Amino acid sequence: MLVKDYVTRSIRINMSWCRKMWSISSRAHYIAVTGVYFSVLGGAYCSLGKSNTKYAYKAGALAIEQIKLAQRLKDPVLECKCWLYYAEDLIQIGKLKKANKIIYKQAKFVESLQDIAVSI
C-alpha cells in the first residue's frame, strides 16, 4: 500500500547531497583534465627537448607536476610512470646519475608488484 504523499516526497531534491556530488564530480573532472594536460604538454616538450635542453627542463617541471598529481590520487603505478618521464628529461639534460637512481628505484617498485602484466 502506498502512502498518500509518496509522489510528492519522491520528487524532493536534497540540495546538500546535490552540492556534495557536484563538488566530487567537478574535482574528478578537474583532475582528469589536468592529468591529460600535463601528459600531452610534457610529451611535446620532451620531444622538443631532444634538440634544445630548454624544453627538456620544462618537460621535467611538468613531470614533477604529474608526480604530485599521482601522489594526490594515491596511484603508485601512475606515479612510477611519471618518475620515468622525469628520468627521461634528466637524461636529456645530462643528469645521468640522478636518472639512473630514479630508474633503478622504479624497477625495484615494479618488481615488488609481482604482476606479470606490469613487469613485461
N, C-alpha and C positions, 0 to 999 in steps of 0.2 A: 504494500500500500504506500502510495506517495504522499508526502506531506504537502499541504496546500501551497506553500510558497517555495516549493522545490525549484521551479524555473527561475524565479526572482533571485533566490540565493545562489544559484549556479552561475549566473552571469555577473556577479560582483567581482570586481577586479581588486586584487590585493596589491596596492601600489608599492608597498615596501619590498615585496617579493619581486615585482617587475623591475624596480630600480636596482636591486641586487643582481638579478640576472642580466640586466643591461650592462652593468659595470663589469661583470665577469666576461661576457661575450665581447665587449669593447676591448678589454685588456687582452684577451686571446687574439683578437684580430690585429691589434697593435703589435703584439709580439711576433705574429706570423709575418706581417708586412715588414717589420724591422729586420727579421732574420733573412728574408729574401733580399732586401735592400743591401744589407751587409755582404751577403754572399755574392750577388751579381756584381756589385761595385768593386768588392775586394778581388774577385776573379779578373775583372778588367784591369785594375791597377797592377795585379800580379803579372798579367800578360805583358803590360807595358813596362813593367819593372825589369824585364829581360834585357831591354835596351837602355834603360835610364833608371838609375838607382833611386832617384827622387820618387818615382812611382812605387818602387818596392817598399820604401818607408811608409808611404800612405797605405799600401796594402797591408803592411804589418800592423798599422794602427787599427785598421778595420778588422783584422783577425783578432786583435785584442778585444775589440767590442763584441765580436762574435763569441769569444770565450766567456766574457762576462754574461752575455745573454744565455748561453748554455748552462752556466753555473746557476743563474737565476731560475732557469727552468728545471734545474736538477736533472739534467740529461747527460750522463757521463760519456756516452758514445758520441753524441754531438760535440761535446767538449773536446774529446780526443781528436776528432776530425779537425776542429778549429785550431788545436795546438799544432797539428801537422801543416795546416795552411800557414801558420805563423812561422814554423820552421822553414818552409819553402821561401818565405820572404827573407828570413835571416840568411839563407844560403845565397840569395841574390845580392845581398849587400856585403857578403864576405864574412859573416859571423858564423863560421863553420863549427867551432867548438860548442857554442850555445845551441845551434841547430841539432848537432849530434846528441847532446844531452836530452833535448826535448824528444827527439825521435826514439832514443833508447827508452826513455820513461814511458812513452806511449806504446811502444812494442811490448813492454812488460805489462802494461794495463790490458792490452788486447789478449796476451797470453793468459792473464788471470781470469778473463771471462770464460775461457774454455768453451767457446762457442765456435763450432767448425765453420759456420757461415760467415762470421766476422773475421776469423783468422786466416781465411784463404786469400 
